[in-house]
Amino acid sequence: MTYYYKLGDIPHKRHVQFRQPDGSLFHEELMGIHGFAGIQSILYHVHPPTEVREVDVVADAAIEYEEQEHLRHRHFRSDMVEPGGDAVQGRVPLMGNQEVVLYAVRPTRAMDYYYRFAHGDEVIFVHDGTGILESQFGRLSYRPGDYLVIPTGVMWRIIPDDGVDQRFFVTEAFGHIEPPKRYLNRYGQFLEHSPFCERDIRPPEELVTYDEKGEFEVHVKARGRITRFVYDNHPLDVVGWDGHLWPYAFNIEDFEPITGRVHQPPPVHQTFDGPGFVICSFVPRLFDYHPEAIPAPYNHSNVDSDEVLYYVEGDFMSRKGIDRASLTVHPNGIPHGPHPGTYEASIGKEKTEELAVMVDTFRPLKIAKSVLSMEDADYPFSWLPKNH
């Protein structure tokens, strides 16, 4: 992350003796990215974080993609994803490539293990639901509209609130997810023109130290498999930590839209930057104020990217036949734009109430077989005049 934070008890200096009440040492763990040259945090454990007594492979994490790739605009109704499982095991793959995979999940139970994706960061967009994201960095409550940004080294689990429906849209990156560099100065501070800042970012709220014996599972997704590690000591035995690397929440309602006299391009909506993709937030905003402005987006060709739009709430002024939790995929190679009638109908409108998350990738996406039954087969032809 871009600023320093700490929770719990830590010694005055790094890499010095830090003793427990019985005189033994706390066990220091440095967690960082890019070797020792990137952002990092230091955590202090009651027990060594390396004490594993059992290791086995519990699942194959490979995704089955459709065998023939189709160049056409596509629409998937992810509201058809059935509730079930937890926030990891209940995931339904939607699409992906070598740099990012997108999932939908409607968990109905808490995770009874901790989880880590070893190859990169994750962003969980909370469409519906409330609960707790628990990790060795502490407890972080979530609510609808939250982006939960989880760095790769974090062991976490999600504990949904009882009786509250949950729906998540998940971005799994093979690399690190950060705020766009153009939003930051050379010291890592958010600049005045950025659409959000440090005040909008919520770090873990409470550090709970578990000094417990038993059998504790950590599932690690790596190299196409999920491996189970069993510990005798609770893995969340951290008494304190500090640094720049930690999970956080940012709510889409805190994204301040950038508007202008004429229609602004998609980069003004960018929220995060990932390896080979970007994440953007479309939020309620005033429309363009040039006297001859056309608020609806112009036709455009995604020359270098595939565009995925996840529709959250509201009235999507440039699209027809789109529902809550719909996903549209507009691949590179062919143009797309507003549906017939929406271009003209937008003239004179003053604002939009739409809420959506966009993921643009710079390599082609493959569609998972698990989502094919949710496809709207007529969508590629939805730009034809009604009398066709």
Secondary structure, 3 states (H helix, E strand, C coil): CCCCEEEECCCCCCCCCCECCCCCECEEEEEECCCCCCCEEEEEECCCCCCEEEEEEEEECCCCECCCCCCCCEEEEHHHCCCCCCCCCCCEEEEECCCEEEEEECCCCCCCCEEEECCCCEEEEEEECCEEEEECCEEEEECCCEEEEECCCCCEEEEECCCCCCEEEEEEECCCCECCHHHECCCCCECCCCCCCHHHEECCCECCCCCCEEEEEEEEEECCEEEEEEEEECCCCEEEEEECCCCEEEEHHHCCCCCCCCCCCHHHHEEEEECCEEEEEECCEECCCCCCCCCCCCCEECCCCEEEEEEEECCCCCCCCCCCCEEEEECCCCEECCCCCHHHHCCCCCEECCEEEEEEECCCCEEEHHHHHHECCCHHHCCCCCCC
